Amino acid sequence: MTAATDLWTATVAAYDTEALLNLTNIHDPAASSPDTTVGQTASQSVIDLWPAYAQVDYDSTNALHVEVGIRAVIATLWERGGSATSVAKQKWDDVFTDSMIDMLKRTGPRGRQGPSTNSGVEQKSELLSDGSRARPWADISALPIGFMPMGRSSADD
């Protein structure tokens, strides 16, 4: 629960106390401080959901993870019924579904990591020094006109 405590501490440092008071004390309007238990529970929920959305584990030492995590905690508190006029509403979809957490993914479609290489080989340009294009031998557009026989059509019969 240390990562959740750290994430909640970062959230408290980033947002106004009055706003967190309203977001975490839904049933107690007379409360005088943010409810740490509610905040840490929301933080733990974010950490638990993180791998499903980001396809990487939450890393409390990564500043980008912490920054997105703070917004995710606020979105979770809003979704659970909290409200605060001094904090712009962080919608669940803005953080988890549409874009923000997608930027953290190191994988492509279907959860596959994209190709990478440590090879020093670079792809050669298709343009030759004379301005013509270098094409492979099987590229029909690279062959001289009339070199390959044309397919027969029904009009040739």
Residue pairs with C-beta under 8 A, 6 or more apart in sequence:
1 40
1 44
2 60
3 43
3 47
3 58
3 60
4 40
4 41
4 43
4 44
4 47
5 40
5 43
6 60
6 66
7 43
7 46
7 47
7 60
7 66
7 69
7 70
7 73
8 36
8 39
8 40
8 42
8 43
8 73
10 66
10 69
10 70
11 20
11 39
11 43
11 70
11 73
11 74
12 20
12 34
12 39
14 70
15 70
15 74
15 87
16 86
16 87
17 33
17 34
18 84
18 86
19 84
19 86
19 87
20 34
20 39
20 84
21 31
21 32
21 33
21 34
22 82
22 83
22 84
22 85
23 34
23 74
23 77
23 78
23 82
23 83
23 84
23 87
24 34
24 35
24 36
24 38
24 39
24 77
24 82
25 31
25 34
25 35
25 38
26 80
26 81
26 82
28 35
38 77
39 73
39 77
42 73
42 76
42 77
42 80
43 69
43 73
45 76
46 58
46 69
46 72
46 73
46 76
47 58
47 69
49 96
50 56
50 57
50 58
50 65
50 69
50 101
51 57
51 58
53 96
53 97
53 101
53 102
54 101
54 104
54 105
55 105
55 106
55 107
55 111
56 104
56 105
56 106
58 65
58 69
59 65
60 66
64 104
65 104
68 95
68 100
68 101
68 104
71 90
71 95
71 100
72 90
72 95
72 96
72 101
74 87
74 90
75 90
75 91
75 92
75 94
75 95
75 96
76 92
78 89
78 90
78 91
78 92
79 92
94 100
95 101
106 113
106 114
107 113
107 114
108 114
124 134
125 134
126 133
126 134
126 135
127 133
127 134
128 134
133 142
135 141
135 142
136 142
140 148
